[in-house]
């Protein structure tokens, strides 16, 4: 018999731990924590945005785009960041019409999560 007591952790705790692992470059551990959070709490914006960031850093573009799209659909405080990243990704692929569409949605949203300098640079590139 084990003396270890299993305690469920709140979603934000698991996401914060995953973000710390991501910043250290421990992507496997971060994804494990996020998978556990997703199994336990279901589709949550905080989980999806952190997954998207990890995929971005790992240069897994298709998975990052899918995760950012889920964030956009879920709405909330990270929607502007997700729209910005989608616009940037589409521009890098040369899909300017899609990039402009995402950027227009980004402009109509609360842009608090994105640096204004980056947003202006992207807007200038799309003109």
C-alpha positions as semicolon CSV with decimal commas, in nm:
position;residue;x (nm);y (nm);z (nm)
1;X;0,000;0,000;0,000
2;X;0,128;0,343;-0,092
3;X;0,140;0,647;0,133
4;X;0,094;0,874;-0,168
5;X;-0,245;1,039;-0,178
6;X;-0,376;1,133;-0,521
7;X;-0,502;1,491;-0,531
8;X;-0,668;1,649;-0,829
9;X;-0,513;1,982;-0,919
10;X;-0,707;2,272;-1,070
11;X;-0,674;2,337;-1,442
12;X;-0,478;2,661;-1,404
13;X;-0,223;2,486;-1,181
14;X;-0,152;2,223;-1,448
15;X;-0,134;2,487;-1,722
16;X;0,110;2,700;-1,518
17;X;0,332;2,397;-1,459
18;X;0,318;2,312;-1,830
19;X;0,413;2,671;-1,920
20;X;0,712;2,651;-1,686
21;X;0,821;2,326;-1,852
22;X;0,777;2,487;-2,198
23;X;0,997;2,782;-2,100
24;X;1,268;2,535;-1,996
25;X;1,232;2,345;-2,324
26;X;1,080;2,033;-2,166
27;X;0,809;1,999;-2,428
28;X;0,730;1,633;-2,359
29;X;0,666;1,700;-1,991
30;X;0,459;2,008;-2,076
31;X;0,243;1,813;-2,321
32;X;0,196;1,535;-2,066
33;X;0,065;1,786;-1,813
34;X;-0,163;1,946;-2,072
35;X;-0,295;1,607;-2,182
36;X;-0,377;1,527;-1,821
37;X;-0,551;1,864;-1,786
38;X;-0,746;1,807;-2,108
39;X;-0,856;1,461;-1,994
40;X;-0,965;1,598;-1,659
41;X;-1,121;1,931;-1,760
42;X;-1,209;1,890;-2,128
43;X;-1,168;2,157;-2,393
44;X;-1,043;2,471;-2,216
45;X;-0,899;2,787;-2,370
46;X;-0,603;2,798;-2,128
47;X;-0,502;2,444;-2,220
48;X;-0,535;2,503;-2,594
49;X;-0,335;2,828;-2,599
50;X;-0,051;2,664;-2,409
51;X;-0,059;2,366;-2,648
52;X;-0,047;2,607;-2,942
53;X;0,256;2,785;-2,793
54;X;0,436;2,455;-2,748
55;X;0,359;2,347;-3,103
56;X;0,480;2,686;-3,226
57;X;0,809;2,652;-3,041
58;X;0,851;2,297;-3,169
59;X;0,780;2,426;-3,522
60;X;0,481;2,194;-3,567
61;X;0,288;2,447;-3,776
62;X;-0,022;2,243;-3,858
63;X;-0,082;2,140;-3,498
64;X;-0,024;2,498;-3,379
65;X;-0,277;2,631;-3,632
66;X;-0,536;2,374;-3,520
67;X;-0,483;2,466;-3,155
68;X;-0,504;2,841;-3,230
69;X;-0,828;2,783;-3,422
70;X;-0,974;2,602;-3,121
71;X;-0,876;2,901;-2,903
72;X;-1,052;3,138;-3,144
73;X;-1,368;2,926;-3,138
74;X;-1,365;2,909;-2,758
75;X;-1,329;3,288;-2,729
76;X;-1,198;3,451;-2,415
77;X;-0,890;3,645;-2,323
78;X;-0,646;3,462;-2,554
79;X;-0,855;3,502;-2,870
80;X;-0,660;3,808;-2,992
81;X;-0,326;3,629;-2,951
82;X;-0,459;3,329;-3,143
83;X;-0,592;3,548;-3,427
84;X;-0,260;3,732;-3,446
85;X;-0,065;3,406;-3,462
86;X;-0,300;3,270;-3,729
87;X;-0,257;3,587;-3,937
88;X;0,120;3,569;-3,901
89;X;0,130;3,201;-3,991
90;X;-0,090;3,251;-4,299
91;X;0,130;3,542;-4,412
92;X;0,444;3,329;-4,374
93;X;0,284;3,062;-4,594
94;X;0,195;3,324;-4,855
95;X;-0,180;3,293;-4,800
96;X;-0,242;3,667;-4,789
97;X;-0,621;3,659;-4,821
98;X;-0,649;3,433;-4,516
99;X;-0,392;3,642;-4,331
100;X;-0,589;3,960;-4,399
101;X;-0,907;3,790;-4,279
102;X;-0,748;3,683;-3,949
103;X;-0,588;4,025;-3,909
104;X;-0,924;4,200;-3,960
105;X;-1,078;3,977;-3,691
106;X;-0,778;4,055;-3,470
107;X;-0,831;4,430;-3,516
108;X;-1,194;4,400;-3,410
109;X;-1,104;4,207;-3,093
110;X;-0,949;4,308;-2,762
111;X;-0,578;4,328;-2,849
112;X;-0,446;4,338;-2,492
113;X;-0,253;4,012;-2,522
114;X;-0,043;4,118;-2,822
115;X;0,235;4,374;-2,846
116;X;0,114;4,679;-3,037
117;X;0,451;4,698;-3,218
118;X;0,409;4,347;-3,357
119;X;0,050;4,416;-3,454
120;X;0,153;4,731;-3,643
121;X;0,435;4,547;-3,822
122;X;0,201;4,274;-3,935
123;X;-0,055;4,530;-4,049
124;X;0,209;4,713;-4,252
125;X;0,317;4,389;-4,419
126;X;-0,040;4,314;-4,524
127;X;-0,098;4,653;-4,687
